[in-house]
Amino acid sequence: MHESRINDSIWSKGMLAVTAAQFLSAFADNALLFATLALLKAQFYPDWSQPILQMVFVGAYILFAPFVGQVADSFSKGRVMMFANSLKLLGAACICVGLNPFVGYTLVGVGAAAYSPAKYGILGELTTGDKLVKANGLMESSTIAAILLGSMAGGVLADWHVLAALGVCALFYAGAVVANLLIPKLPAARPGQSWRFKPMTHSFFAACKVLWQNGETRFSLVGTSLFWGAGVTLRFLLVLWVPQALGITDNATPTYLNAMVAVGIVVGAGVAAKLVTLETVARCMPAGILIGVVVLIFSLQHALLPAYGLLLLIGLLGGFFVVPLNALLQERGKRSVGAGNAIAVQNLGENTAMLIMLGLYSLAVKAGVPVVGVGVGFGALFALAIAGLWIWQRRR
């Protein structure tokens, strides 16, 4: 009876607790990134090392991808989220007390890798059917609101005092741990699985094979991987683009611009929840192509006002593009390999794309390619990649 009531509404106690925990954790994630970037700047690390910070974070996702899906499905997902946020808290605390920022940020990455399959996998246990698209919209809206506020807080606080900014991040992770305690203790989705290394990796790669061989889930995996790889690269592009294109050298302005993308994604996610169902997912594809076109136009700007407007549009297109693809993977993945395994496979694809794109971006910066040229090329290639994916899907 209780579980039925949970499934009947996206406004249940369980969903609200998940949403609150996600907001606090994502707020800290985004504030921590900009606070740590400010720390690298204050300690005179080279510009090309900035993407390396995100690459060690992403590397944790890739390294632990074969295991975190099974962890999410073998225990109550709310408790897995609590453990993962505790690891993030430990990583932030390490940076606060002066340990190497790359080491501390790697710990945060390990926590994030464990957190992701649980936070998305639990949606399929709290909601069903087309309500899953709405639940994803709520989750994405919470996440983007956290990106909006967390990014701004990280930049503003870092301009005031870097250590204070890092301390605020640790407090928000602690709040996320507390919020996780309010999530109902749902039964494990797939208890009793083997914890030996070989069976665990075999299970994960078997799930990879199932999802990549299925046309619908492969379509979703490629689309979301391209989107998030591009999204994280755009974030670092802004950090260097602002001083070169606008002549502004503070820590706050790049965070404000990132916040405009976040606002747009909230709106785009809401529109997608109303206009797109699991049966009409292809409606999101033109928005994906337009993301690349608008990034190209944005890279050529030299004034703040049009930059804000174009980033808002990029976010709106992004929200409309990615939310239906996420819902499609969760629904089809839940039926075939389990929601936790499906999200772990998705994380592997997305973070591999991030690692490749960030690596190329870091190499381009180190080689002295102008940041405007990097942005133009990046936008054009993204538009072509999404167009190719859409053509392939239509032919299939």
ABEGO torsion letter per residue (X at the ends): XAAAAAAABAABAAAAAAAAAAAAAAAAAAAAAAAAAAAAAAAGBBAAAAAAAAAAAAAAAAAAAAAAAAAAAABBAAAAAAAAAAAAAAAAAAAAAGBBAAAAAAAAAAAAAAAAAAAAAAAAAABBEAAAAAAAAAAAAAAAAAAAAAAAAAAAAAAABAAAAAAAAAAAAAAAAAAAAABBBBBBABBGBBABAAAAAAAAAAAAAAAAABAAAAAAAAAAAAAAAAAAAAAAAAAAAAAAAAGBABAAAAAAAAAAAAAAAAAAAAAAAAABBAAAAAAAAAAAAAAAAAAAAAAABABAAAAAAAAAAAAAAAAAAAAAAAAAAAAAAAAAAEAAAAAAAAAAAAAAAAAAAAAAAAAAAAAGBBAAAAAAAAAAAAAAAAAAAAAAAAAX
